[in-house]
Amino acid sequence: MDGRKNIKIALNIATLLVTAVFLYWGDSVLSPFQKRILNLAAIFVILGASMNLVVGFTGMFSLGHSGFMCVGAYTAAILTMSPESKELIYYMEPIVPWLKNIEWPIIPATIMGGIIAAVFGILVGFPALRLRDDYLAIATLGFAEIIRIIVTNTISITNGALGLKNIPSEKSLLFYWSFCIITIIILKNLINSSWGYAFKAIRDNEIAAEAMGVSVFKHKMLSFTIGAFFAGIAGALMAFLITSIDPTMFRFLFTFQILLIVVLGGMGSLTGSVIAGIIITIAMEWLRFVERPMTILGMDIPGIPGMRMVIFAILLLVVVLFYRQGLMGTKEFNWDWLLDKLGLARNRERGIS
Amino acid sequence: MKVRKFLALMAAVLLAAVALVGCGGGGEKASSEDAAKDSDVIKIGVYEPLTGINAAGGEMTLDGIELANKLYPEVLGKKVELVVADNKSEKQEAANAVARLVNEGVDVIIGSYGSSLSMAGGPVAEEAGVPVIGCSPTNPLVTKGNDYYFRVCFIDPFQGTVMANYAVNTLGAKTAAIIQDVQQDYSVGLSKYFEESFKELTGDENAIVAKVNYNTGDKDFSAQLTEVKDKNPDVIFAPGNFTECGILVERARELGIKAPILGGDTWEAKEFLNRVGDLEDIYFSTHFTAEEPVTEVSETFLNEFKKEYPDKQVNAFAALGFDSYLLALDAIERAGSTDHEKIKEELAKTSGFKGATGIITLDENGDATKTAIIKKVEDGKFVYEAKVDPQN
């Protein structure tokens, strides 16, 4: 028996329990503001991890993430809004009758948001995944913009540029972080499965992978669709967090924000995406103080809006200059590393023990 | 290798510091909130887009708010402190900013330029029970169904109606064409209400001869304008961003379209004027004019603004920011305390409040009913043209 294995299982369960207790405790203790930031962090972690699957693990330079988010957000919003608020909000053109009386609970609507986004992923993937590298980036970027234009113009379904509000709100840490943790567990298992190995093979050398019998197109589609699914979930969560959405939210700049998390954390490291997602969201909020007027060494410095972005950029520059691999590179956190550090002896058994 | 290790350590320390202070910040804030309750400071929160695509509008508004704060720094014998939060022109940041302001214990919030940003911030404030005064979000949905959101500007329906009135009654138009930016809620909203009241006023179901669309960021409007030209309308209504509309108006005149072109309050910008300054028959509605001070407060505002910002042009957004602040102070004074519920109730009762942009009365939705100003472009300047009261 491998002693390490039992320890690791115990550690996994313990971590999950501690997290669950923390979330439960946090829900009653933390202020709404702190909860909001942490929830936003959970959403960005999902976004970062799912984009990492496509960009970092499968090596497809896709920039369509905000488009899939948009699909997920709108699906979830329309499915959960009450008929009364739909009547109130669609004042330009009434909503199409078949959508009017739908009122789903939040969780199935979130999953439906992911599914619809995945369907779009398949539709886009078929033509677009024949392209590679920059060409794929351009095609997917174009797709994200097309989605936004469609949403803007189908007024009787999406209310066009006016956007939607009165989306049911959900504030508990437990809700967002459960989705986040489940996403990470699914993605981790996916990456360590035979599909995951195929993704990485395609990333490292597409021709070699094909020669070895990996169906390149099938696996690219899989990765792309799963990425789209989780982007849709994140979009839906975003709708519930902010409770109002409009098409301008999902401009392509949003994709770059996610790409930032992926690059900073390390392309090809889920751990990196989790760390970067949390740090970026919290730091963005925490750095607000540098925009306030302050006194340093007797000098009055007026508040300069945008300062936190500057500091952020410098931090980013350091990481990019000296850590071209990102914070984690392609490494992942695992208990072995921690146990080794703690000096626990490793059972190096070989063969049958 | 040593250098690398050192840098690795540095970065790790930096990031750890960020994470730690980020978490620790929460505790500090809670204590500062308690302190605020006891001290002699009344905090007014401001969330405006100070960076990002809407930064220009946010900055103009903030100018007005800061000016007002400088002139009237006290209420109920306590000092008023402005707490400014940038919302980066992004929805999730707007919601964060409001949550942060609430966390810092502000009593009233002012903001934000841009309706979609206001709609993101609204629910957060409503839930916390902190009243918000909007300076320039004109989308009706901002205040609808939110008891804690008020505003000092008029809303899209009113602005659209005003322009239709002006087109029919003053310009004598029988037909009109609409050119709208489908990506801007503002543009679509104004067009909708212009269309409705124009049809009603002319009594002609087919009075709108053309309705064409474009998208934010477009630079070529030849197709749309050719279509409009073929229909030969008496007026053209083209609400939208000043950048696109500047090009659009210029191109229309180049194509030989002589009909007056009408727009909304967003046109009051230098960039727009630079393009269309020497053209004729360009009218738009706005909230404020420097030429025809509506109340005595307008005069104070004008004089002080010129003193405070000698190199800036007086604009409607600054005036609206000024008014939001004054209204907040007024409501706190009427409430006699900083109890949020009381302030909210007093705000809802606001009637005949004299602001720089006119006399403001809030209706049951919390929207201001007030006089609109119509300006036109003449010799490279915006010139006061007419005043339209909400009754007609």
Interface residues (C-beta under 8 A of the other chain):
Chain A: L30 S31 P32 F33 Q34 R36 I37 L40 S85 L88 I89 Y91 M92 I149 T152 N153 G160 A161 L162 G163 K165 N166 S169 M238 L241 I242 T243 S244 I245 D246 P247 T248 M249 I279 I282 A283 E285 W286 R288 E291 R292 G303 P305 G306 M309 L315 V318 V319 F322 Y323 L327
Chain B: R4 L7 A8 M10 A11 L14 L15 V18 A19 V21 G22 C23 G25 G26 K29 A30 L50 T51 A55 V84 A85 D86 E90 K91 Q92 A95 N96 A99 R100 V102 N103 S116 M119 A120 G122 P123 V124 E127 A128 N139 P140 L141 K144 G145 V182 Q183 Q184 D185 S187 V188 G189 K192 N215
